[in-house]
Amino acid sequence: SDVCSSDLNLYQGYHCVFFSSARSAIHSALQLLSLKRPDLVWVPPFSSHCVFNVISSIATPTIDLHANSVCQLVFHQWGYPFVLEESGRNPQQIIEDSADSLCTKKDALFKNNGRFEIFSLPKVIGSFLGGIVVCRDENDARALMQSRDTGLSFGCTHFLLKCRSTKSERALHYWDNTEYLNK
């Protein structure tokens, strides 16, 4: 099952959903929050262009922490957590982007009491593909899984998961299309 509470103490009580990439996971999380173009999403000014691009496909990114944002995408860089100020923090609208961090202790998760925590498997373990969304709420995990499985790229993602080969030219072709379709 894609929605699971791991036997490891680190993820006990959380629910994990696999995506083709961390970018597609962020996209689906923003969709789940029902954000629209006028909605501001705060991101740290040093965020990657791909983070700005994926937010721009749904809402409007801003680097002004004091803007009237409805969501914050907090980026934890190289294992060092970025902790938001208490003022203005809305825990139901925080996405914790730990794309390049490997959490080895339970207290490293959800440093800002966010709704989702996202990891990029190629950045953390050097795999060919994959992003993981850790959810506090099982209903969020199920909604993300449904979004992922009914999206345009489900056929490509399904093929890649079955193929599991970085040497396959066919897999690489479909992977490029999957990323494009997942924005």
C-alpha positions in Angstrom: 0.0 0.0 0.0 1.2 3.5 -0.8 -0.4 4.9 2.4 1.3 3.4 5.3 2.6 3.9 8.8 6.1 2.6 8.8 7.4 0.1 11.4 10.3 2.4 11.9 9.9 4.7 15.0 10.9 7.7 12.9 7.7 7.5 10.8 5.4 5.8 13.2 2.1 7.7 13.2 2.7 9.3 9.8 1.5 8.4 6.4 3.8 8.3 3.4 2.9 8.7 -0.3 5.3 8.0 -3.2 5.4 10.4 -6.2 7.6 10.5 -9.4 9.4 13.5 -8.0 9.4 16.0 -5.1 8.2 18.6 -7.6 5.1 16.6 -8.5 4.6 16.1 -4.7 4.7 19.8 -4.1 2.3 20.4 -7.0 -0.2 17.8 -5.6 0.0 19.3 -2.0 -0.7 22.8 -3.4 -3.7 21.4 -5.3 -5.0 19.6 -2.1 -4.9 23.0 -0.3 -7.2 24.3 -3.1 -4.9 27.2 -3.9 -5.6 29.5 -6.8 -3.5 32.1 -8.8 -4.3 35.0 -6.5 -3.1 33.1 -3.4 0.4 34.0 -2.2 2.8 31.2 -1.2 5.8 32.3 0.8 9.1 30.6 -0.1 12.6 31.5 1.2 14.5 33.8 -1.2 17.2 31.2 -1.8 14.8 28.5 -3.1 15.5 26.7 -6.3 13.9 27.9 -9.6 12.0 24.6 -9.9 10.2 25.4 -6.6 9.2 28.8 -7.9 8.1 27.2 -11.2 5.9 24.6 -9.5 4.2 27.1 -7.2 3.6 29.4 -10.2 1.7 26.7 -11.9 -1.0 27.0 -9.2 -0.5 30.1 -7.1 1.8 33.1 -6.8 5.2 32.7 -5.0 6.5 35.5 -2.8 9.7 36.0 -0.8 8.2 38.6 1.5 7.7 36.8 4.8 5.3 39.4 6.0 3.1 39.3 2.8 -0.5 38.1 3.3 0.4 34.5 2.2 -2.0 31.7 2.6 0.7 29.0 2.6 4.4 28.8 3.4 6.8 26.4 1.7 9.6 26.1 4.2 12.9 24.8 2.7 15.2 22.9 5.0 18.6 22.9 3.4 21.3 20.2 3.8 19.8 19.0 7.0 19.6 22.4 8.6 15.9 23.2 9.4 14.5 26.7 8.7 12.2 27.6 11.5 9.5 30.2 10.8 8.7 33.0 13.2 5.7 32.2 15.5 3.9 35.3 14.3 1.8 34.7 11.3 2.4 30.9 11.3 -0.6 28.9 10.1 0.3 25.2 10.7 -2.4 23.8 8.4 -0.9 25.7 5.5 2.8 24.9 5.9 4.6 22.5 3.5 8.1 21.5 4.8 10.4 20.9 1.9 13.2 18.6 3.1 14.1 17.7 -0.4 17.8 17.3 0.2 17.8 16.4 3.9 17.9 13.0 5.4 16.0 12.9 8.7 17.4 10.3 11.2 15.6 11.5 14.3 11.9 11.8 14.8 12.2 15.4 16.2 13.8 16.5 12.9 10.4 16.0 11.2 7.8 18.8 11.0 10.0 21.5 12.6 7.4 24.1 11.8 4.4 22.0 12.6 3.5 21.7 8.9 0.9 19.7 7.2 3.3 17.9 4.8 7.0 17.1 4.7 8.5 16.3 1.3 11.7 14.4 0.4 13.4 14.0 -2.9 14.8 10.5 -3.2 17.4 11.4 -5.9 18.8 14.1 -3.6 18.7 12.0 -0.4 19.7 8.5 -1.6 20.8 9.1 -5.2 18.0 7.1 -6.8 16.8 7.7 -10.4 13.3 9.0 -9.4 11.0 9.5 -6.6 9.6 11.9 -4.0 8.0 11.1 -0.7 5.3 13.1 1.0 5.0 12.4 4.7 1.5 13.4 6.0 0.3 13.8 9.5 -3.3 13.0 8.5 -4.3 9.7 6.7 -7.0 11.5 4.8 -4.4 13.9 3.3 -2.3 10.9 2.3 -5.3 9.2 0.6 -6.2 12.4 -1.2 -2.7 12.9 -2.4 -2.5 9.2 -3.6 -5.8 9.7 -5.5 -4.5 12.9 -7.1 -1.4 11.1 -8.1 -3.1 8.0 -9.5 -5.8 9.9 -11.5 -3.4 12.5 -12.9 -2.4 12.6 -16.6 1.0 11.0 -15.9 -0.2 7.9 -14.0 0.4 5.6 -16.9 4.0 6.9 -17.3 4.7 6.7 -13.6 3.2 3.2 -13.3 5.4 2.1 -16.2 8.5 3.5 -14.6 7.8 1.9 -11.2 7.4 -1.5 -13.0 10.5 -0.9 -15.2 12.9 0.1 -12.4 15.8 0.5 -14.7 18.0 3.6 -15.3 19.5 1.9 -18.4 16.3 1.7 -20.3 16.0 4.3 -23.1 12.3 3.8 -23.1 12.1 4.5 -19.3 14.1 7.7 -19.8 11.8 8.9 -22.6 8.7 8.3 -20.4 10.4 9.9 -17.4 10.9 13.2 -19.2 7.2 13.2 -20.2 6.1 12.3 -16.6 8.0 15.3 -15.2 6.5 17.6 -17.9 2.9 16.4 -17.2 3.4 16.8 -13.4 4.6 20.3 -13.9 
